[in-house]
Amino acid sequence: MLPPKVAQTQVVIIMIEKAGEDNTALKTECNNIFKTLKSAGVRVEFDDRTVYKSGWKFNHWEQRGVPIRLELGKRDLD
């Protein structure tokens, strides 16, 4: 991992979703967090790819040195 000041992407938001469930509220909340962080000047990415599972996304971003991973799932919204 890289230090946040040096990292190209400081924060990545990963949506923890289950197949077959309605994830529109979850995606909306992730987008709201993304916009808030972006407006605060944080270099942030939102990984909303549905082709890959969460574990693959964790590994993908960890290999790129992203220091902070923000995971948001249905239980977090509840």
C-alpha positions in Angstrom: 0.0 0.0 0.0 1.1 3.5 -0.7 0.8 6.5 1.7 -2.4 8.5 1.0 -0.6 11.6 -0.1 1.4 9.7 -2.7 -1.3 7.2 -4.0 -2.9 7.9 -7.3 -6.2 6.8 -5.8 -6.6 7.4 -2.1 -10.0 5.7 -1.5 -11.9 3.0 -3.3 -15.6 2.4 -2.6 -16.6 -1.2 -3.1 -20.3 -2.1 -3.1 -21.0 -5.5 -1.4 -24.0 -6.9 -3.3 -25.8 -10.2 -3.5 -27.0 -11.5 -6.8 -30.7 -11.4 -7.3 -31.3 -8.5 -4.9 -32.4 -5.0 -5.6 -29.3 -2.9 -5.1 -30.5 0.5 -6.2 -30.5 2.1 -2.7 -27.0 0.7 -2.1 -25.7 2.1 -5.4 -27.3 5.5 -4.7 -25.6 5.7 -1.2 -22.3 4.7 -2.7 -22.7 7.5 -5.3 -23.5 10.0 -2.6 -20.4 9.0 -0.7 -18.4 9.2 -3.9 -19.6 12.8 -4.6 -19.0 13.9 -1.0 -15.4 12.6 -1.0 -14.7 14.0 -4.5 -15.9 17.5 -3.5 -13.7 17.3 -0.5 -10.7 16.9 -2.8 -10.1 13.2 -2.1 -8.9 11.1 -5.0 -11.6 8.5 -5.0 -12.9 5.7 -7.2 -16.2 3.8 -7.1 -16.0 0.2 -8.3 -19.5 -0.7 -9.3 -18.6 -3.5 -11.8 -21.0 -6.3 -11.4 -19.0 -8.8 -13.4 -16.5 -9.4 -10.5 -17.1 -10.5 -7.0 -16.1 -8.5 -4.0 -12.9 -10.6 -3.2 -11.6 -10.0 -6.7 -12.2 -6.3 -6.4 -10.4 -6.2 -3.0 -7.4 -7.9 -4.6 -7.5 -5.7 -7.7 -7.3 -2.4 -5.7 -4.9 -3.7 -3.1 -2.4 -4.6 -5.9 -2.7 -1.0 -7.1 -1.7 0.3 -3.7 -4.9 2.0 -2.7 -4.5 2.7 1.0 -8.2 3.0 2.0 -11.0 0.6 1.0 -14.5 1.6 1.9 -16.9 -1.4 1.8 -20.6 -0.7 1.8 -23.3 -3.4 1.9 -27.0 -3.9 2.6 -26.5 -4.4 6.3 -24.6 -1.1 6.5 -27.6 0.7 5.1 -30.0 -1.1 7.5 
